[in-house]
Amino acid sequence: MVRKCLLILYFVLGFSAVYSQTHEVLISTNIGSMKFMLYDDTPRHRDAFIELAKSGHFNGTLFYRVINGFMIQGGSKDSRNAPPGKFIGYGDPTKTVDDEIHEHHICKKGALCAPRQPDEINIFKQSDISQFFIIQGRKYRIGQLDTMEIAVNRPIRKKIIEKAYPPEKKELLKKLKEEKKLEEARALADEIQNEIEANYALADGKLEFTPQQREAYTTIGGAPELEKEYTVFGEIIEGFDVIDKIAALKIDANNRPFTDVVITVKILK
């Protein structure tokens, strides 16, 4: 009962914190409009996005990349008035900002995110704020989230075990057991186990969904594979259905909708 109450309090406090942000924006299209709040703890992205919006940078650009069940992406200046079939979405290398990736900003449906270049040419995960994408994703079952964690974490744990428990230690432990030196064998086994657990706790790259993430991905859905990879700098507060309408449009070989979805961005506050 205590744990359940703590979880309820966690979600209530988390909800209150999220909905006390300072700035709101309206992203309008010929398909419909969506209202977003921008997070105050991603100030570089928030301020750069607001500055570009006020300058009219996004107005007339397109949602040029649409993947149903994943996300919709737009805002790139080369999409403005782009003829049908043209490959677009190069962004603007002069409009990059340092990442502001926070674990508590979840890649749930309606998350407003900044795209970026791949890791091999962008090791610091700097964002291209001259464009943006909105996550649609899909809903997951608890078992599916568990499987995702196992798929990521098992290889990490295996490498740690191999390092902490090499063949020579296996032979030593076997020898101690054969010689009935059980206390020494138990001490060695405990030492190995403690080393494994300590190194696993400190290991990078593990996937461990929080209660907040599990709640989001099993209710409204999202794209958990994007966690810790992109800066989420806002989230939708009105217009969830518009995401689905845009995502459902028929697309060409470059994932561009055959029907142009023209964007206008207005700062509400």
N, C-alpha and C positions, 0 to 999 in steps of 0.2 A: 504493500500500500504506500509506504514512504517513497519507494522508487518511482511508482506511478505518479505520485503527486509532484515529485521533483521534475519528472519529464514534462508534465503539464505546465509547471511553472516555467521550465526552460522554453517551451514553445510560445507561451504567452509573452514572456520577456523578449524573446527573439522577434516575435511579431510586432511588439510595440516599438522596439528599436528600429526595425526596418521602416516602419511607417511614420517616422519622425524626421525624414529627410527634408532638405531645404528646397531643392529645385525639382520642377516638373516640366516635361516637354511633351508636345503633341507631334506625333509623326503621322501626317495625313497622306492618303493615297487615293486614287480613283477607285480602289476596291473597298476602302474604309479607313477609319482612323484609330490610332492606338495612343494611349496616354502612358507615359513612363515617369518614374521618379529616378533621379540620379543620386548615387550614393555619396555622402559627404566624406567617407573615408577612402575615396579614390579621387582626390582633388585634381591631380594632373589630368586625368581623363575627363572628369566632369568639366573643368574649366576650359580645356581645349575643345571639347564637344560644343559647349555653349558658345564659345568664341566663333567657331566655324558656323554654327547654326545662325547666329546673329548676322554674320557676314553674307548669308544666303548661299553658302557653299553647297549645302545638301539639296537646295530647292531645284527641282527639275531633273535630278538624278533618278536612277531606277533601282528597284530591287532586281538586280541583274543575275543573281545566282540563287536558285531555289531548289532545295532538296526535301521533298516531302518526308516527314518523319524525322527530320534532322534540324534544318535551320533555313532562314531566309536572310540574304545578305544584300546590302545596297549602300548607296552614298558615294560611290567612287565617281570622281568628276568626269572620267572618260565615258561614263554611261549616259551623260546628258546628250540628248538628241542622237544617240548612237543608232545607226541603221540596222535593220534586222540581220541577224547572222554574224554580226561583227563580234569578235572576241573582246570583252571588256573586263574591267576590274583590276587594273594595274595599281590603283591606289596612288599615293603621293609620298615618296621617300622623305620629303621635307617636313612631313607632318607626323613624325614618330614621337612617342613619349615612353618613358621608362614604365615597366610593368608595375601594376598595383594589384597583384594576385593575392586575394584573401580567402582562406578556407571557408569562412562563414558566408561568403557570397557564392551561392550554389548555381550550378549550370542547369537550373530547372526551366520549365517552359516559361517563356516570357523574359528570360534573362537577356539584358542588353549588353553585348560584348564587343570588344575591339579585336579585329583580325590582326594577324602578324605574319611575318616571313617565317619559314621553317627553321628549326633549331640549328641545322648545319650552317646557316648563314646569319643566324640571329640568336646567339647563345644566351643573351640576356632577356629574351622574350619581349623585346620592345614592341609596342603596339603601333599600328598604323591607324591613327584616330581620324584620318580623312574619310574613312568608311566605317561601317558597323555591321554586325549581324545579330539577329534575334533568334534565340533557340526555340524550336518547336519540340523536338525529341519525341519520346513516347513513354508510356507508362510501363513500369517494371513490377514483377512480383518479388517478394522478399527473397525467394530462393534464387532468382536470377542475379540479384545483387550479391548474394553470398557466393555464387559461382564466379562472378567477376572478381571478387576479392581473392578467392582461392587461386584463380588463374594468374593473378599478378603476384601474390605473396608467396606461393609455394616455391617458385624458382629462386626467389630471394632467400628464403629460409634454407633451401637445399644447398646453396653456395656457402652459407654461413656454417651449416653442419659439416660440410666437406672440409672446410678450413679448420674448424674446431675439433674435428674427430677424424684425423688422417689415419692411414693404415697402421702407422707405428703405434698410435694410441690404442687402436683396436687390438693390436697384438699384445700390448702391455696389459690392457684390461682383461683379455682372455687368459693371459699367463697368471695374473693375480687370482683370478677365479679358480683356475686349475690347481694353484698352490694353496687354495683355501684361505688366502689372505683377504677375507671378506671386508674388513674395515678399510683396508687400503683401496680395495676395488670400489667400495661405495664412495669413498672420498674422491677418488679420481672421476667416477661417474658424475658425482655432484659438481665437481669442478668444470667438467665438460659441459654439463647441462646449463650451469650458471653463465658460462661464457657464451653459449648459443643464445640464451634468452637476452643477455645484456647487449650483444651485438645486433640481435634482431630488433630490439627496442629502439636502437639508434640508427637502424638502416634507412637509407633514403629510398624513395620510390614505392613504398608500400601503399596499398589501397585499403583504407578502412573507413567505411561510410559512417558518418555520425548519425544519431537519431534524427536530426533535422534533415539530413540528406535522404535518409530512408523514407521519412514522412513525405517529402516532396516528390521523390521519384516513383513512389507507389500510389500517389494521389493525382497530382497534376501532370507528372511526367517530366522528362528532360533528357539531357545528354551527358550522363555521368562520365563517359570516356573523355570528356573535355576538362574535367576537374584538374586544377593546378596548371593548366596549359595556357589559358587565355584570361585576360582581365575582364571580369564582370563588373561593369560600372553603373548598372541600373537595372530596374525590372519593371515589367508592365503592371499597370494598375487598372486599366480599362482597355477592352478590345481584344481579348483572347481569341475570339472568333475570327478576327481579321487575319491573325497569323495563319490559322488553318485555311482560310480562303485563298490567301496568297500561295501558301505551300502546295495547295491542290491544283494550281494552274498547270496546264500542259506546257512542257518545256522542250527546248531544242537540245542538240548534242552537247552544248556548253552549259546546260542547266539554266538557260535564260528563258523566262516565260515568253510564249508567242505573243501574249497580250502585255504590252508595256505597263508596268506598275510604277507610276510617277510619284516621286516623294516631295513633300514639303515639310520642313521641320520648324516648329514655332516654340519659343521658350514661354512657358506659361507663368513661371515664377522662379 
